[in-house]
Structures are given as C-alpha cells and as structure tokens.
C-alpha cells in the first residue's frame, strides 16, 4: 500500500515536471490558468455585483454556517488572487525557473510548481484571516445598531489607514524584498524542492506584507468590483515590476487616502 502511494506521488511529480518542462508549456499553462481564474472572477463578480464593501462576507449566513460560507468565500478569494497575482507572479516564476535550469536541480518544472503553490498558500491564509475578521464585524453589526450606523465611517477610516501604509518604511522594505526575490539567482535557494517551498513562502510572505494593504482596500471598497480589481492589479504590476515602484506606491497611497476621506465625509453627512 505504501509503495503504491509512493508510485502515485512520483507519477504526479513527473507529470507536473514534464508539463512545465518546456518554455512553451510553462507560458501556455500560465495563460490557461489566468484565463480560467479571470473567467471565474468575472462570473463571481456578476453574481455579487450588488454587494459592496464588507457586506459580501456576510454571504455565509445564506449558506447556514461560518464553515460553509468560509468555503464559498475561500473559493472566490483564491480564484480572484490567481487572476490578480498571476500577471506579476509569472515573470517571477519564469526567472526562478530559468535559474533552476542552470543548476543541478533535478526537476525545474516541478520546483517552479511547488514555489507557485507555496506562494498562493500564503495568500490563501491571508484571505482566510480577512474572512474571519470581516465576518466577526458583520455579526457585531447585526446585533448592534449603533455599530451598523458608524460602519461606513469606520470603513473610510480603515481605507485611510491602508492608504497611509503605502508611505511607510515597512511597505518599502517588504517591497524591496519582493522585488529582489523575483530576481533570485543564488544557488543556495535553488537546490531542491524544499528550497522551492521556502522560496515560494518567502516570496508570498513578503508580497503579502508589501501588498496586503491594497487587498484590504479592495475588500473595503468593493471586493468583487472588476474596476477596483483591475486598478489594483495594475498597481501591483507597477510596484513589483517597474523602476517606478516607490513613486507609484506613494501615488496609490494618496489616491487611497483621498477615497477614504471622501467615504468618511459622505457617511458623516448621511448620519448627521
């Protein structure tokens, strides 16, 4: 039985490695994954277009439990993350794969797959954390009318905070790490699949620390609004892949702070 499991696992690894083994296959599979995730995101967006801000996370009430709602949310989140992150991740993985080809690594294709999976695992955990937080807030709003009334002001204030994050040394430090890891070529990081996991996790953690504020803004503004998703996807690409990274981060911060202040002003006017 154990031997059979090893055989199946080895066959899977060989299949993945072979599928990602050639240049054309790598880009073709990346393109297919992007198209599939983008199509899924558009479909989710169309079905939830009338739900904005944190309200969409309350969807778990419709499904009867936090666990079932969390599964729906996580499916949506992972699909959206693939669509948004692949445009910047594919060049990173391509550089990683190219460097692997110049070493004694046994299977560059499989190692690239492992690194990518580890990267998205970090974003999945981040998304689940957001789900738990926003679900808890939604429950409090259902039970406390005062909290529900001031929620739009709190929403705007959080957008301001997330926008201000764009100017911090923390943001700049992790953005530097994210950009540097995208061009990693040190043989020590390319030795085996364990290194691939570490590389993917390290890249994911630094990218979450750098871009998590933008994802928070996405959820607060309208998590399934295609216009917001496209804008943030472009912002991510500019920050991670162009020389104008730090200037772009500050411009994005200014726009986010302005949007948050506008939302606070509108909400205060309604409450008053």
Secondary structure, DSSP 8 states (H G I E B T S, - for coil): -HHHHHHHHHHHHHHHHHHTSSHHHHHHHHHHHHHHHHHHHHHHHHHTTT--BGGGGGGGGTTTSHHHHHHHHHHHHHHHHHHHHHHHHHHHHHHHHHHHHTTT-S-HHHHHHHHHHHHHHHHHHHHHHHHHHHHHHHHHHHH-HHHHHHHHHHHHHHHHHHHHHTTSHHHHHHHHHHHHHHT---GGGGSSHHHHHHHHHHHHHHHHHHHHHHHHHHHHHHTT-HHHHHHHHHHHHHHHHSTTHHHHHHHHHHHHHHHHHHHHHHHHHHH-
